[in-house]
Amino acid sequence: MKLSRHTKVILPIGILFVLYALVLLLPSDEIGSFSSVRASGEINQSVKVLVDSEKGFERNRNGRIIVFYARDKFNALAKVTLEEPAAEALMHAQIVELFGHMHGDNFVGKRLTIVK
Protein backbone atom coordinates (compact mmCIF):
# COMPACT_ATOMS: atom_id res chain seq x y z
CA MET A 1 0.00 0.00 0.00
CA LYS A 2 1.46 3.29 -1.10
CA LEU A 3 0.61 6.44 0.90
CA SER A 4 0.18 9.77 -0.82
CA ARG A 5 2.39 12.73 0.08
CA HIS A 6 -0.63 14.38 1.71
CA THR A 7 -1.24 11.35 3.95
CA LYS A 8 2.45 11.15 4.89
CA VAL A 9 2.23 14.67 6.33
CA ILE A 10 -1.18 14.48 8.01
CA LEU A 11 -0.74 11.06 9.65
CA PRO A 12 2.22 12.02 11.90
CA ILE A 13 0.52 15.30 12.85
CA GLY A 14 -2.64 13.40 13.80
CA ILE A 15 -0.66 10.91 15.90
CA LEU A 16 1.17 13.74 17.72
CA PHE A 17 -2.14 15.49 18.40
CA VAL A 18 -3.66 12.33 19.91
CA LEU A 19 -0.58 11.79 22.13
CA TYR A 20 -0.68 15.44 23.28
CA ALA A 21 -4.39 15.14 24.12
CA LEU A 22 -3.73 11.98 26.16
CA VAL A 23 -1.01 13.72 28.18
CA LEU A 24 -3.37 16.59 28.97
CA LEU A 25 -6.11 14.23 30.13
CA LEU A 26 -3.92 12.13 32.41
CA PRO A 27 -4.24 13.06 36.09
CA SER A 28 -1.21 14.71 37.65
CA ASP A 29 -0.05 15.64 41.13
CA GLU A 30 1.04 19.09 39.96
CA ILE A 31 0.31 21.71 42.60
CA GLY A 32 -1.55 24.82 41.49
CA SER A 33 -1.68 28.42 42.63
CA PHE A 34 -4.21 30.23 44.81
CA SER A 35 -3.41 33.45 42.93
CA SER A 36 -4.73 31.97 39.67
CA VAL A 37 -7.97 31.05 41.47
CA ARG A 38 -8.16 34.50 43.09
CA ALA A 39 -7.80 36.16 39.67
CA SER A 40 -11.08 34.56 38.56
CA GLY A 41 -13.11 36.18 41.32
CA GLU A 42 -15.99 34.08 42.60
CA ILE A 43 -15.97 31.67 39.67
CA ASN A 44 -15.55 28.14 41.03
CA GLN A 45 -12.56 26.26 39.69
CA SER A 46 -10.25 23.38 40.59
CA VAL A 47 -6.80 23.66 42.12
CA LYS A 48 -4.49 21.04 43.60
CA VAL A 49 -2.82 22.07 46.87
CA LEU A 50 -0.77 20.67 49.73
CA VAL A 51 -2.54 19.99 53.04
CA ASP A 52 -0.77 21.80 55.92
CA SER A 53 -1.63 19.38 58.72
CA GLU A 54 0.62 21.25 61.19
CA LYS A 55 -1.94 24.09 61.24
CA GLY A 56 -4.60 21.68 62.47
CA PHE A 57 -8.18 20.94 61.52
CA GLU A 58 -11.39 22.55 62.77
CA ARG A 59 -14.43 20.36 63.23
CA ASN A 60 -18.16 20.91 63.37
CA ARG A 61 -20.24 19.90 66.40
CA ASN A 62 -20.51 16.38 64.94
CA GLY A 63 -16.71 16.05 64.93
CA ARG A 64 -16.32 16.20 61.14
CA ILE A 65 -13.60 18.31 59.49
CA ILE A 66 -14.90 21.57 58.03
CA VAL A 67 -11.78 23.81 58.06
CA PHE A 68 -8.11 23.14 57.34
CA TYR A 69 -5.13 24.96 55.89
CA ALA A 70 -3.42 24.41 52.56
CA ARG A 71 -0.37 25.68 50.67
CA ASP A 72 0.01 26.22 46.95
CA LYS A 73 3.08 25.82 44.71
CA PHE A 74 4.38 29.22 45.88
CA ASN A 75 3.99 28.19 49.54
CA ALA A 76 1.10 30.67 49.96
CA LEU A 77 -1.14 29.66 52.86
CA ALA A 78 -4.95 29.70 52.66
CA LYS A 79 -7.65 28.76 55.12
CA VAL A 80 -9.99 26.26 53.42
CA THR A 81 -13.61 26.25 54.57
CA LEU A 82 -15.61 23.31 53.26
CA GLU A 83 -19.32 23.46 52.54
CA GLU A 84 -19.55 19.71 53.15
CA PRO A 85 -17.46 18.07 55.91
CA ALA A 86 -14.43 16.07 54.79
CA ALA A 87 -13.64 12.45 55.57
CA GLU A 88 -11.12 11.58 58.29
CA ALA A 89 -8.71 10.53 55.51
CA LEU A 90 -8.02 14.26 54.98
CA MET A 91 -5.89 14.22 58.14
CA HIS A 92 -3.42 11.88 56.38
CA ALA A 93 -3.60 13.42 52.90
CA GLN A 94 -0.69 15.27 51.32
CA ILE A 95 -2.32 16.61 48.14
CA VAL A 96 -5.98 17.43 47.58
CA GLU A 97 -7.91 18.86 44.68
CA LEU A 98 -10.27 21.62 45.71
CA PHE A 99 -13.19 22.96 43.70
CA GLY A 100 -14.39 26.36 44.80
CA HIS A 101 -13.32 30.01 44.90
CA MET A 102 -11.25 32.48 46.92
CA HIS A 103 -12.45 35.19 49.32
CA GLY A 104 -9.27 37.09 50.18
CA ASP A 105 -6.94 34.49 51.71
CA ASN A 106 -9.79 32.04 52.35
CA PHE A 107 -10.80 29.29 49.93
CA VAL A 108 -14.48 28.31 49.98
CA GLY A 109 -14.53 24.65 49.02
CA LYS A 110 -17.55 23.25 47.23
CA ARG A 111 -15.85 19.88 46.72
CA LEU A 112 -12.67 18.17 47.92
CA THR A 113 -10.93 15.13 46.40
CA ILE A 114 -7.91 13.47 47.98
CA VAL A 115 -5.19 13.00 45.35
CA LYS A 116 -2.35 11.63 47.47
Rosetta constraint file for C-alpha pairs under 8 A:
AtomPair CA 3 CA 7 HARMONIC 6.07 0.50
AtomPair CA 3 CA 8 HARMONIC 6.45 0.50
AtomPair CA 4 CA 8 HARMONIC 6.30 0.50
AtomPair CA 5 CA 9 HARMONIC 6.54 0.50
AtomPair CA 6 CA 10 HARMONIC 6.33 0.50
AtomPair CA 7 CA 11 HARMONIC 5.73 0.50
AtomPair CA 8 CA 12 HARMONIC 7.07 0.50
AtomPair CA 9 CA 13 HARMONIC 6.77 0.50
AtomPair CA 10 CA 14 HARMONIC 6.06 0.50
AtomPair CA 11 CA 15 HARMONIC 6.25 0.50
AtomPair CA 12 CA 16 HARMONIC 6.15 0.50
AtomPair CA 13 CA 17 HARMONIC 6.16 0.50
AtomPair CA 14 CA 18 HARMONIC 6.29 0.50
AtomPair CA 15 CA 19 HARMONIC 6.28 0.50
AtomPair CA 16 CA 20 HARMONIC 6.10 0.50
AtomPair CA 17 CA 21 HARMONIC 6.16 0.50
AtomPair CA 18 CA 22 HARMONIC 6.26 0.50
AtomPair CA 19 CA 23 HARMONIC 6.37 0.50
AtomPair CA 20 CA 24 HARMONIC 6.40 0.50
AtomPair CA 21 CA 25 HARMONIC 6.31 0.50
AtomPair CA 22 CA 26 HARMONIC 6.26 0.50
AtomPair CA 29 CA 48 HARMONIC 7.41 0.50
AtomPair CA 29 CA 95 HARMONIC 7.43 0.50
AtomPair CA 29 CA 115 HARMONIC 7.15 0.50
AtomPair CA 29 CA 116 HARMONIC 7.85 0.50
AtomPair CA 30 CA 48 HARMONIC 6.90 0.50
AtomPair CA 31 CA 47 HARMONIC 7.40 0.50
AtomPair CA 31 CA 48 HARMONIC 4.95 0.50
AtomPair CA 31 CA 49 HARMONIC 5.30 0.50
AtomPair CA 31 CA 50 HARMONIC 7.29 0.50
AtomPair CA 31 CA 72 HARMONIC 6.28 0.50
AtomPair CA 31 CA 73 HARMONIC 5.39 0.50
AtomPair CA 31 CA 95 HARMONIC 7.97 0.50
AtomPair CA 32 CA 47 HARMONIC 5.41 0.50
AtomPair CA 32 CA 48 HARMONIC 5.23 0.50
AtomPair CA 32 CA 49 HARMONIC 6.17 0.50
AtomPair CA 32 CA 72 HARMONIC 5.86 0.50
AtomPair CA 32 CA 73 HARMONIC 5.73 0.50
AtomPair CA 33 CA 37 HARMONIC 6.92 0.50
AtomPair CA 33 CA 47 HARMONIC 7.01 0.50
AtomPair CA 33 CA 48 HARMONIC 7.95 0.50
AtomPair CA 33 CA 49 HARMONIC 7.72 0.50
AtomPair CA 33 CA 72 HARMONIC 5.14 0.50
AtomPair CA 33 CA 73 HARMONIC 5.80 0.50
AtomPair CA 33 CA 74 HARMONIC 6.93 0.50
AtomPair CA 34 CA 38 HARMONIC 6.07 0.50
AtomPair CA 34 CA 47 HARMONIC 7.56 0.50
AtomPair CA 34 CA 72 HARMONIC 6.21 0.50
AtomPair CA 34 CA 76 HARMONIC 7.41 0.50
AtomPair CA 34 CA 78 HARMONIC 7.91 0.50
AtomPair CA 34 CA 102 HARMONIC 7.69 0.50
AtomPair CA 35 CA 39 HARMONIC 6.10 0.50
AtomPair CA 36 CA 40 HARMONIC 6.95 0.50
AtomPair CA 37 CA 41 HARMONIC 7.27 0.50
AtomPair CA 37 CA 45 HARMONIC 6.87 0.50
AtomPair CA 37 CA 47 HARMONIC 7.51 0.50
AtomPair CA 37 CA 101 HARMONIC 6.44 0.50
AtomPair CA 37 CA 102 HARMONIC 6.52 0.50
AtomPair CA 38 CA 42 HARMONIC 7.86 0.50
AtomPair CA 38 CA 101 HARMONIC 7.08 0.50
AtomPair CA 38 CA 102 HARMONIC 5.33 0.50
AtomPair CA 38 CA 103 HARMONIC 7.60 0.50
AtomPair CA 38 CA 104 HARMONIC 7.63 0.50
AtomPair CA 41 CA 101 HARMONIC 7.14 0.50
AtomPair CA 41 CA 102 HARMONIC 6.96 0.50
AtomPair CA 42 CA 101 HARMONIC 5.39 0.50
AtomPair CA 42 CA 102 HARMONIC 6.60 0.50
AtomPair CA 42 CA 103 HARMONIC 7.67 0.50
AtomPair CA 43 CA 100 HARMONIC 7.55 0.50
AtomPair CA 43 CA 101 HARMONIC 6.10 0.50
AtomPair CA 44 CA 99 HARMONIC 6.29 0.50
AtomPair CA 44 CA 100 HARMONIC 4.33 0.50
AtomPair CA 44 CA 101 HARMONIC 4.84 0.50
AtomPair CA 45 CA 98 HARMONIC 7.93 0.50
AtomPair CA 45 CA 99 HARMONIC 5.22 0.50
AtomPair CA 45 CA 100 HARMONIC 5.43 0.50
AtomPair CA 45 CA 101 HARMONIC 6.46 0.50
AtomPair CA 46 CA 97 HARMONIC 6.53 0.50
AtomPair CA 46 CA 98 HARMONIC 5.41 0.50
AtomPair CA 46 CA 99 HARMONIC 4.29 0.50
AtomPair CA 46 CA 100 HARMONIC 6.61 0.50
AtomPair CA 47 CA 97 HARMONIC 5.54 0.50
AtomPair CA 47 CA 98 HARMONIC 5.39 0.50
AtomPair CA 47 CA 99 HARMONIC 6.61 0.50
AtomPair CA 48 CA 72 HARMONIC 7.64 0.50
AtomPair CA 48 CA 95 HARMONIC 6.70 0.50
AtomPair CA 48 CA 96 HARMONIC 5.58 0.50
AtomPair CA 48 CA 97 HARMONIC 4.20 0.50
AtomPair CA 48 CA 98 HARMONIC 6.19 0.50
AtomPair CA 49 CA 70 HARMONIC 6.18 0.50
AtomPair CA 49 CA 71 HARMONIC 5.78 0.50
AtomPair CA 49 CA 72 HARMONIC 5.03 0.50
AtomPair CA 49 CA 73 HARMONIC 7.32 0.50
AtomPair CA 49 CA 95 HARMONIC 5.62 0.50
AtomPair CA 49 CA 96 HARMONIC 5.66 0.50
AtomPair CA 49 CA 97 HARMONIC 6.41 0.50
AtomPair CA 49 CA 98 HARMONIC 7.56 0.50
AtomPair CA 50 CA 70 HARMONIC 5.39 0.50
AtomPair CA 50 CA 71 HARMONIC 5.11 0.50
AtomPair CA 50 CA 72 HARMONIC 6.26 0.50
AtomPair CA 50 CA 94 HARMONIC 5.62 0.50
AtomPair CA 50 CA 95 HARMONIC 4.62 0.50
AtomPair CA 50 CA 96 HARMONIC 6.50 0.50
AtomPair CA 51 CA 68 HARMONIC 7.71 0.50
AtomPair CA 51 CA 69 HARMONIC 6.29 0.50
AtomPair CA 51 CA 70 HARMONIC 4.53 0.50
AtomPair CA 51 CA 71 HARMONIC 6.54 0.50
AtomPair CA 51 CA 93 HARMONIC 6.65 0.50
AtomPair CA 51 CA 94 HARMONIC 5.35 0.50
AtomPair CA 51 CA 95 HARMONIC 5.95 0.50
AtomPair CA 51 CA 96 HARMONIC 6.94 0.50
AtomPair CA 52 CA 56 HARMONIC 7.59 0.50
AtomPair CA 52 CA 68 HARMONIC 7.60 0.50
AtomPair CA 52 CA 69 HARMONIC 5.38 0.50
AtomPair CA 52 CA 70 HARMONIC 5.01 0.50
AtomPair CA 52 CA 71 HARMONIC 6.53 0.50
AtomPair CA 52 CA 94 HARMONIC 7.99 0.50
AtomPair CA 53 CA 57 HARMONIC 7.30 0.50
AtomPair CA 53 CA 68 HARMONIC 7.62 0.50
AtomPair CA 53 CA 69 HARMONIC 7.17 0.50
AtomPair CA 53 CA 91 HARMONIC 6.72 0.50
AtomPair CA 55 CA 68 HARMONIC 7.37 0.50
AtomPair CA 55 CA 69 HARMONIC 6.30 0.50
AtomPair CA 56 CA 68 HARMONIC 6.38 0.50
AtomPair CA 56 CA 69 HARMONIC 7.37 0.50
AtomPair CA 57 CA 65 HARMONIC 6.36 0.50
AtomPair CA 57 CA 66 HARMONIC 7.60 0.50
AtomPair CA 57 CA 67 HARMONIC 5.76 0.50
AtomPair CA 57 CA 68 HARMONIC 4.72 0.50
AtomPair CA 57 CA 69 HARMONIC 7.57 0.50
AtomPair CA 57 CA 91 HARMONIC 7.87 0.50
AtomPair CA 58 CA 65 HARMONIC 5.80 0.50
AtomPair CA 58 CA 66 HARMONIC 5.98 0.50
AtomPair CA 58 CA 67 HARMONIC 4.89 0.50
AtomPair CA 58 CA 68 HARMONIC 6.36 0.50
AtomPair CA 59 CA 63 HARMONIC 5.16 0.50
AtomPair CA 59 CA 64 HARMONIC 5.02 0.50
AtomPair CA 59 CA 65 HARMONIC 4.35 0.50
AtomPair CA 59 CA 66 HARMONIC 5.37 0.50
AtomPair CA 59 CA 67 HARMONIC 6.76 0.50
AtomPair CA 60 CA 64 HARMONIC 5.52 0.50
AtomPair CA 60 CA 65 HARMONIC 6.53 0.50
AtomPair CA 60 CA 66 HARMONIC 6.29 0.50
AtomPair CA 64 CA 85 HARMONIC 5.67 0.50
AtomPair CA 64 CA 86 HARMONIC 6.63 0.50
AtomPair CA 64 CA 87 HARMONIC 7.23 0.50
AtomPair CA 64 CA 88 HARMONIC 7.51 0.50
AtomPair CA 65 CA 85 HARMONIC 5.27 0.50
AtomPair CA 65 CA 86 HARMONIC 5.28 0.50
AtomPair CA 65 CA 87 HARMONIC 7.05 0.50
AtomPair CA 65 CA 88 HARMONIC 7.26 0.50
AtomPair CA 66 CA 81 HARMONIC 5.95 0.50
AtomPair CA 66 CA 82 HARMONIC 5.12 0.50
AtomPair CA 66 CA 83 HARMONIC 7.30 0.50
AtomPair CA 66 CA 84 HARMONIC 7.00 0.50
AtomPair CA 66 CA 85 HARMONIC 4.82 0.50
AtomPair CA 66 CA 86 HARMONIC 6.41 0.50
AtomPair CA 67 CA 79 HARMONIC 7.09 0.50
AtomPair CA 67 CA 80 HARMONIC 5.54 0.50
AtomPair CA 67 CA 81 HARMONIC 4.63 0.50
AtomPair CA 67 CA 82 HARMONIC 6.16 0.50
AtomPair CA 68 CA 79 HARMONIC 6.07 0.50
AtomPair CA 68 CA 80 HARMONIC 5.35 0.50
AtomPair CA 68 CA 81 HARMONIC 6.90 0.50
AtomPair CA 69 CA 77 HARMONIC 6.86 0.50
AtomPair CA 69 CA 78 HARMONIC 5.73 0.50
AtomPair CA 69 CA 79 HARMONIC 4.62 0.50
AtomPair CA 69 CA 80 HARMONIC 5.61 0.50
AtomPair CA 70 CA 77 HARMONIC 5.73 0.50
AtomPair CA 70 CA 78 HARMONIC 5.51 0.50
AtomPair CA 70 CA 79 HARMONIC 6.58 0.50
AtomPair CA 70 CA 80 HARMONIC 6.88 0.50
AtomPair CA 71 CA 75 HARMONIC 5.16 0.50
AtomPair CA 71 CA 76 HARMONIC 5.25 0.50
AtomPair CA 71 CA 77 HARMONIC 4.61 0.50
AtomPair CA 71 CA 78 HARMONIC 6.41 0.50
AtomPair CA 72 CA 76 HARMONIC 5.48 0.50
AtomPair CA 72 CA 77 HARMONIC 6.93 0.50
AtomPair CA 77 CA 105 HARMONIC 7.63 0.50
AtomPair CA 78 CA 105 HARMONIC 5.27 0.50
AtomPair CA 78 CA 106 HARMONIC 5.38 0.50
AtomPair CA 78 CA 107 HARMONIC 6.47 0.50
AtomPair CA 79 CA 105 HARMONIC 6.70 0.50
AtomPair CA 79 CA 106 HARMONIC 4.79 0.50
AtomPair CA 79 CA 107 HARMONIC 6.09 0.50
AtomPair CA 80 CA 106 HARMONIC 5.88 0.50
AtomPair CA 80 CA 107 HARMONIC 4.70 0.50
AtomPair CA 80 CA 108 HARMONIC 6.02 0.50
AtomPair CA 80 CA 109 HARMONIC 6.53 0.50
AtomPair CA 81 CA 106 HARMONIC 7.29 0.50
AtomPair CA 81 CA 107 HARMONIC 6.23 0.50
AtomPair CA 81 CA 108 HARMONIC 5.12 0.50
AtomPair CA 81 CA 109 HARMONIC 5.85 0.50
AtomPair CA 82 CA 86 HARMONIC 7.50 0.50
AtomPair CA 82 CA 108 HARMONIC 6.09 0.50
AtomPair CA 82 CA 109 HARMONIC 4.58 0.50
AtomPair CA 82 CA 110 HARMONIC 6.34 0.50
AtomPair CA 82 CA 111 HARMONIC 7.39 0.50
AtomPair CA 82 CA 112 HARMONIC 7.98 0.50
AtomPair CA 83 CA 108 HARMONIC 7.32 0.50
AtomPair CA 83 CA 109 HARMONIC 6.06 0.50
AtomPair CA 83 CA 110 HARMONIC 5.60 0.50
AtomPair CA 83 CA 111 HARMONIC 7.66 0.50
AtomPair CA 84 CA 110 HARMONIC 7.18 0.50
AtomPair CA 84 CA 111 HARMONIC 7.42 0.50
AtomPair CA 86 CA 90 HARMONIC 6.66 0.50
AtomPair CA 86 CA 112 HARMONIC 7.39 0.50
AtomPair CA 88 CA 92 HARMONIC 7.94 0.50
AtomPair CA 89 CA 93 HARMONIC 6.43 0.50
AtomPair CA 90 CA 114 HARMONIC 7.04 0.50
AtomPair CA 93 CA 114 HARMONIC 6.53 0.50
AtomPair CA 93 CA 115 HARMONIC 7.73 0.50
AtomPair CA 93 CA 116 HARMONIC 5.85 0.50
AtomPair CA 94 CA 115 HARMONIC 7.82 0.50
AtomPair CA 94 CA 116 HARMONIC 5.56 0.50
AtomPair CA 95 CA 114 HARMONIC 6.41 0.50
AtomPair CA 95 CA 115 HARMONIC 5.40 0.50
AtomPair CA 95 CA 116 HARMONIC 5.03 0.50
AtomPair CA 96 CA 112 HARMONIC 6.73 0.50
AtomPair CA 96 CA 113 HARMONIC 5.58 0.50
AtomPair CA 96 CA 114 HARMONIC 4.42 0.50
AtomPair CA 96 CA 115 HARMONIC 5.03 0.50
AtomPair CA 96 CA 116 HARMONIC 6.85 0.50
AtomPair CA 97 CA 112 HARMONIC 5.80 0.50
AtomPair CA 97 CA 113 HARMONIC 5.10 0.50
AtomPair CA 97 CA 114 HARMONIC 6.32 0.50
AtomPair CA 97 CA 115 HARMONIC 6.50 0.50
AtomPair CA 98 CA 109 HARMONIC 6.19 0.50
AtomPair CA 98 CA 110 HARMONIC 7.61 0.50
AtomPair CA 98 CA 111 HARMONIC 5.93 0.50
AtomPair CA 98 CA 112 HARMONIC 4.75 0.50
AtomPair CA 98 CA 113 HARMONIC 6.56 0.50
AtomPair CA 99 CA 109 HARMONIC 5.75 0.50
AtomPair CA 99 CA 110 HARMONIC 5.62 0.50
AtomPair CA 99 CA 111 HARMONIC 5.08 0.50
AtomPair CA 99 CA 112 HARMONIC 6.41 0.50
AtomPair CA 100 CA 107 HARMONIC 6.91 0.50
AtomPair CA 100 CA 108 HARMONIC 5.53 0.50
AtomPair CA 100 CA 109 HARMONIC 4.55 0.50
AtomPair CA 100 CA 110 HARMONIC 5.06 0.50
AtomPair CA 100 CA 111 HARMONIC 6.92 0.50
AtomPair CA 101 CA 107 HARMONIC 5.67 0.50
AtomPair CA 101 CA 108 HARMONIC 5.48 0.50
AtomPair CA 101 CA 109 HARMONIC 6.86 0.50
AtomPair CA 102 CA 106 HARMONIC 5.65 0.50
AtomPair CA 102 CA 107 HARMONIC 4.41 0.50
AtomPair CA 102 CA 108 HARMONIC 6.09 0.50
AtomPair CA 103 CA 107 HARMONIC 6.15 0.50
AtomPair CA 103 CA 108 HARMONIC 7.19 0.50
